[in-house]
Amino acid sequence: MPTLIDAKDQPNGAPRLPEDRPRHPEKQNRPDTPILRKPSWIRVKAPTSEGYLETRKIVRDARLHTVCEEAGCPNIGECWTKKHATMMIMGDTCTRACSFCNVRTGLPLALDPDEPRRVGEAVAAMGLSHVVITSVDRDDLNDGGAAHFAATVLAIRAAAPTATIEILTPDFLRKGRAAEIVIDAKPDVFNHNLETVPRLYLAIRPGSRYYASLRLLERVKERDPSQFTKSGLMVGLGETLDEVLQVMDDMRVAGIDFLTIGQYLQPTRKHAAVDRFWSPEEFSALEVAARSKGFLMVSASPLTRSSYHAGEDFMRLRAAREASLGR
């Protein structure tokens, strides 16, 4: 069942509340695209576990947003049952209008200076050993939100000093040395998703630039070689196998350690259409190809997302580096 793209008016003709405004105003006049029936390997059950409900309460009590909810992640039931939630900082409204993404688009509110503290406390309350922090794009801010990211990393270090921290950042396009502010906060993993192949950027990720995103990850390695770098791709948008393999090569040239590949799932009829569903066997072949190119860690499956099994994968990533250095 596709997500409704718009919210209904309030009773008695009252104006919409801020949270009821259209999620994707820029997509309202787009023609509907067909939604393909999901194959059996894509379908997941609705979340109902006690652990899921406990995680939801912690997130609500801390007044935090999660990409798990905002982007409609299919793994939310499994991850939240284990108290693994990906916090989304800097609000729930993105200044970009990517055609694949279900996060709300529009003019964001001002940053909440107390948010880093609340994130740190939530990480401590969940007892997380590994936490993933992401954000909306904030092109309205001079630094793209870099200082807020850094403050959040420091707040987590203070509240949960044993937790390892993975950040999934915007591209900080045309924001000067904003990326260096985040790098210098020393997260354990610096993640930025390329999302798709260069040929599809104008249609799928129009506010971004492929080589700028690639260069961001390269800068991380140049400034702090000890940080792990990570990036992700979606398939099913019309890319070819050769194009995916070329992106892998580009990532390795940039020194990226960890690659995730998952199936694109269409949020609504106004979003980019699924071109096809890649089979589990094709994902296995992609993983073999990526490992042969030298990635320390690869996660490739239909339901793989950037933060899916992130804690377990981080331990494997660290072990792979140690083994590589040992050789």
C-alpha positions as CSV (number, residue, x, y, z in Angstrom):
1,M,0.0,0.0,0.0
2,P,1.6,3.3,-1.1
3,T,1.9,6.1,1.5
4,L,-0.5,9.0,1.1
5,I,1.4,12.0,-0.3
6,D,-0.8,14.7,1.3
7,A,-2.6,15.2,4.6
8,K,-6.3,16.0,4.9
9,D,-7.7,19.4,6.0
10,Q,-8.7,19.7,9.7
11,P,-12.4,19.4,10.7
12,N,-14.7,22.4,10.3
13,G,-12.4,24.0,7.7
14,A,-9.6,24.8,10.3
15,P,-6.1,25.4,8.8
16,R,-3.7,22.5,8.7
17,L,-1.3,22.0,11.6
18,P,2.4,22.3,10.7
19,E,2.8,18.5,11.0
20,D,-0.2,18.1,8.6
21,R,1.2,20.2,5.8
22,P,2.1,18.4,2.5
23,R,5.2,16.2,2.9
24,H,6.2,16.7,-0.7
25,P,4.8,20.0,-2.2
26,E,7.2,19.9,-5.1
27,K,5.8,16.6,-6.2
28,Q,2.1,17.5,-6.2
29,N,1.9,18.2,-9.9
30,R,3.9,15.2,-11.1
31,P,2.1,12.5,-12.9
32,D,1.5,9.3,-11.0
33,T,4.0,6.5,-11.6
34,P,3.1,2.8,-11.5
35,I,3.9,0.9,-8.3
36,L,5.1,-2.6,-9.0
37,R,4.0,-5.5,-6.8
38,K,6.7,-6.4,-4.3
39,P,8.2,-9.9,-4.6
40,S,8.1,-12.3,-1.7
41,W,11.7,-11.4,-0.6
42,I,10.8,-7.8,0.0
43,R,7.7,-8.1,2.2
44,V,8.0,-7.6,6.0
45,K,5.6,-7.8,8.9
46,A,4.1,-4.8,10.7
47,P,6.1,-4.1,13.9
48,T,4.3,-5.0,17.2
49,S,7.0,-6.3,19.6
50,E,7.5,-5.0,23.1
51,G,11.0,-3.9,22.2
52,Y,9.6,-1.9,19.3
53,L,7.2,-0.1,21.6
54,E,9.8,0.6,24.2
55,T,12.1,2.2,21.6
56,R,9.3,4.3,20.2
57,K,8.5,5.6,23.7
58,I,12.2,6.6,24.3
59,V,12.2,8.4,20.9
60,R,8.9,10.2,21.6
61,D,9.9,11.1,25.2
62,A,13.1,12.7,24.0
63,R,11.2,14.6,21.2
64,L,13.5,13.2,18.5
65,H,13.0,12.3,14.9
66,T,14.3,9.1,13.3
67,V,15.0,8.3,9.7
68,C,13.4,4.9,10.4
69,E,10.0,6.6,10.6
70,E,10.5,9.6,8.3
71,A,11.9,7.5,5.4
72,G,9.5,4.6,5.9
73,C,12.3,2.0,6.4
74,P,11.1,-1.6,6.0
75,N,13.4,-2.8,8.7
76,I,12.0,-0.6,11.5
77,G,10.3,-3.5,13.3
78,E,13.5,-5.6,13.4
79,C,15.8,-2.8,14.4
80,W,13.6,-1.1,17.0
81,T,12.9,-4.5,18.6
82,K,16.7,-4.5,19.3
83,K,16.5,-0.9,20.4
84,H,18.5,0.2,17.3
85,A,17.1,3.5,16.0
86,T,18.8,5.9,13.6
87,M,18.4,9.4,15.0
88,M,17.7,12.2,12.5
89,I,18.9,15.5,13.7
90,M,18.1,19.1,12.6
91,G,14.4,18.6,12.2
92,D,12.1,16.6,10.0
93,T,12.1,18.9,6.9
94,C,14.7,18.7,4.1
95,T,15.7,21.5,1.8
96,R,16.3,19.0,-1.1
97,A,13.7,17.3,-3.2
98,C,15.2,14.0,-4.2
99,S,12.7,11.9,-6.2
100,F,13.4,8.7,-4.2
101,C,13.1,10.1,-0.7
102,N,10.0,10.1,1.6
103,V,11.4,12.7,4.1
104,R,9.3,15.9,4.2
105,T,10.5,18.7,1.9
106,G,10.2,22.4,2.6
107,L,11.6,25.3,4.7
108,P,12.9,23.9,7.9
109,L,12.6,25.4,11.4
110,A,15.5,26.9,13.3
111,L,17.9,24.4,14.9
112,D,17.1,23.3,18.4
113,P,20.3,23.9,20.5
114,D,19.2,21.4,23.1
115,E,18.8,18.5,20.5
116,P,22.4,17.2,20.9
117,R,21.9,16.7,24.6
118,R,18.7,14.9,24.1
119,V,20.2,12.6,21.5
120,G,23.0,11.8,23.9
121,E,20.6,11.0,26.7
122,A,18.5,8.8,24.4
123,V,21.6,6.8,23.3
124,A,22.4,6.2,26.9
125,A,18.8,5.3,27.8
126,M,18.8,2.7,25.0
127,G,22.1,1.3,26.1
128,L,23.4,1.4,22.6
129,S,26.9,0.2,21.9
130,H,26.8,1.6,18.4
131,V,24.7,4.6,17.2
132,V,23.9,6.0,13.8
133,I,23.1,9.7,13.5
134,T,21.8,11.2,10.2
135,S,20.1,14.4,9.2
136,V,18.0,16.2,6.7
137,D,19.8,18.4,4.2
138,R,20.0,22.0,5.6
139,D,21.0,24.2,2.6
140,D,19.5,27.1,4.5
141,L,22.4,27.1,7.0
142,N,25.7,28.7,6.4
143,D,27.6,25.5,7.4
144,G,24.9,23.0,6.3
145,G,24.5,22.0,9.9
146,A,28.1,20.8,10.4
147,A,28.5,22.4,13.8
148,H,25.3,20.8,15.0
149,F,26.5,17.4,13.8
150,A,29.8,18.0,15.7
151,A,27.9,19.0,18.9
152,T,25.8,15.9,18.6
153,V,28.9,13.6,18.4
154,L,30.4,15.4,21.5
155,A,27.1,15.0,23.4
156,I,27.0,11.3,22.7
157,R,30.6,10.9,23.8
158,A,29.7,12.6,27.1
159,A,26.5,10.7,27.8
160,A,27.6,7.2,26.4
161,P,31.4,7.2,26.3
162,T,31.7,3.6,25.3
163,A,29.3,3.8,22.3
164,T,30.8,3.9,18.9
165,I,29.4,6.6,16.6
166,E,28.5,6.4,12.9
167,I,27.3,9.6,11.1
168,L,25.4,9.7,7.8
169,T,25.8,13.2,6.6
170,P,24.5,15.5,3.8
171,D,27.0,16.4,1.1
172,F,27.7,20.0,2.5
173,L,27.6,21.2,-1.1
174,R,29.0,24.7,-1.5
175,K,29.5,25.0,2.3
176,G,33.2,25.7,2.3
177,R,35.1,23.8,5.0
178,A,32.0,22.6,6.8
179,A,32.9,18.9,6.3
180,E,36.1,19.5,8.2
181,I,34.1,20.6,11.2
182,V,32.4,17.2,11.2
183,I,35.5,15.2,10.5
184,D,37.3,16.8,13.4
185,A,34.6,15.7,15.8
186,K,36.0,12.2,15.2
187,P,33.1,9.9,14.6
188,D,34.1,6.3,14.2
189,V,32.4,6.0,10.8
190,F,31.8,8.8,8.4
191,N,29.0,7.7,6.0
192,H,27.6,9.6,3.0
193,N,25.5,7.8,0.4
194,L,26.1,8.3,-3.3
195,E,22.7,6.7,-3.7
196,T,22.8,6.0,-7.5
197,V,24.9,6.1,-10.6
198,P,26.1,9.4,-12.2
199,R,23.7,9.1,-15.2
200,L,20.6,9.2,-13.0
201,Y,21.6,12.1,-10.7
202,L,19.6,14.7,-12.5
203,A,16.4,12.7,-12.2
204,I,16.9,11.0,-8.8
205,R,19.2,13.4,-6.8
206,P,18.9,16.7,-8.7
207,G,20.2,18.9,-5.8
208,S,23.4,16.9,-5.5
209,R,26.5,16.3,-7.6
210,Y,28.0,12.8,-7.9
211,Y,31.7,13.9,-7.9
212,A,31.1,16.3,-5.0
213,S,29.8,13.5,-2.9
214,L,32.7,11.3,-3.9
215,R,35.1,14.0,-3.1
216,L,33.6,14.5,0.4
217,L,34.4,10.9,1.3
218,E,37.9,11.3,-0.1
219,R,38.5,14.4,2.1
220,V,37.6,12.3,5.2
221,K,40.5,9.9,4.5
222,E,42.9,12.8,3.7
223,R,42.2,14.6,6.9
224,D,41.8,11.6,9.3
225,P,42.9,8.2,7.8
226,S,41.8,6.4,11.0
227,Q,38.1,7.1,10.4
228,F,36.2,4.5,8.5
229,T,34.3,5.7,5.4
230,K,31.1,4.2,4.2
231,S,28.7,4.8,1.3
232,G,25.5,3.3,-0.1
233,L,23.8,2.6,-3.4
234,M,20.2,1.8,-4.3
235,V,19.4,-0.4,-7.2
236,G,16.2,-0.7,-9.1
237,L,16.1,2.8,-10.6
238,G,17.2,1.9,-14.1
239,E,20.9,1.6,-13.6
240,T,22.9,-1.1,-15.4
241,L,25.3,-3.6,-13.8
242,D,28.3,-2.0,-15.6
243,E,27.3,1.4,-14.1
244,V,27.1,-0.1,-10.6
245,L,30.5,-1.7,-11.0
246,Q,32.0,1.6,-12.2
247,V,30.7,3.3,-9.0
248,M,32.4,0.6,-7.0
249,D,35.6,1.4,-8.7
250,D,35.2,5.2,-8.1
251,M,34.5,4.5,-4.4
252,R,37.7,2.4,-4.1
253,V,39.7,5.2,-5.7
254,A,38.3,7.5,-3.0
255,G,39.4,5.0,-0.3
256,I,35.9,4.0,0.9
257,D,36.0,1.1,3.3
258,F,32.4,0.0,3.5
259,L,29.7,-0.4,0.8
260,T,26.0,-1.0,1.3
261,I,23.7,-1.9,-1.6
262,G,19.9,-2.2,-1.2
263,Q,16.7,-2.3,-3.3
264,Y,15.0,1.0,-4.0
265,L,11.3,0.9,-2.8
266,Q,8.9,3.5,-4.1
267,P,7.3,5.5,-1.3
268,T,4.3,6.9,-3.3
269,R,3.0,7.2,-6.8
270,K,4.6,10.7,-7.0
271,H,8.1,9.4,-6.4
272,A,10.5,7.8,-8.9
273,A,9.2,4.5,-10.2
274,V,10.9,1.2,-9.5
275,D,12.4,0.0,-12.7
276,R,12.8,-3.6,-11.5
277,F,13.4,-5.7,-8.4
278,W,16.9,-7.2,-8.2
279,S,16.9,-10.8,-7.0
280,P,18.7,-12.0,-3.9
281,E,21.1,-13.9,-6.2
282,E,22.0,-10.7,-8.0
283,F,22.7,-9.0,-4.7
284,S,25.0,-11.9,-3.7
285,A,26.8,-11.4,-7.0
286,L,27.2,-7.7,-6.3
287,E,28.7,-8.5,-2.9
288,V,31.2,-10.9,-4.4
289,A,32.2,-8.2,-7.0
290,A,32.6,-5.5,-4.3
291,R,34.7,-7.7,-2.1
292,S,37.0,-8.5,-5.1
293,K,37.5,-4.8,-5.5
294,G,38.9,-4.4,-2.0
295,F,36.2,-3.1,0.2
296,L,36.8,-4.1,3.8
297,M,33.1,-4.6,4.4
298,V,30.1,-5.1,2.1
299,S,26.4,-5.5,2.9
300,A,24.2,-6.2,-0.1
301,S,20.7,-7.5,0.0
302,P,17.2,-6.4,-1.0
303,L,16.5,-4.9,2.4
304,T,19.9,-3.5,3.2
305,R,19.9,0.1,4.3
306,S,22.7,2.3,5.5
307,S,22.1,1.7,9.2
308,Y,20.8,-1.9,8.9
309,H,22.8,-4.1,11.3
310,A,25.2,-1.2,11.6
311,G,26.6,-2.2,15.0
312,E,27.4,-5.8,14.0
313,D,28.8,-4.6,10.7
314,F,31.0,-2.1,12.5
315,M,32.6,-4.9,14.6
316,R,33.3,-6.8,11.4
317,L,34.6,-3.7,9.7
318,R,37.1,-3.1,12.5
319,A,38.1,-6.8,12.6
320,A,38.7,-6.7,8.8
321,R,41.0,-3.6,9.1
322,E,43.0,-5.3,11.9
323,A,43.3,-8.4,9.8
324,S,44.5,-6.4,6.8
325,L,47.1,-4.5,8.9
326,G,48.2,-7.8,10.4
327,R,49.0,-9.1,6.9
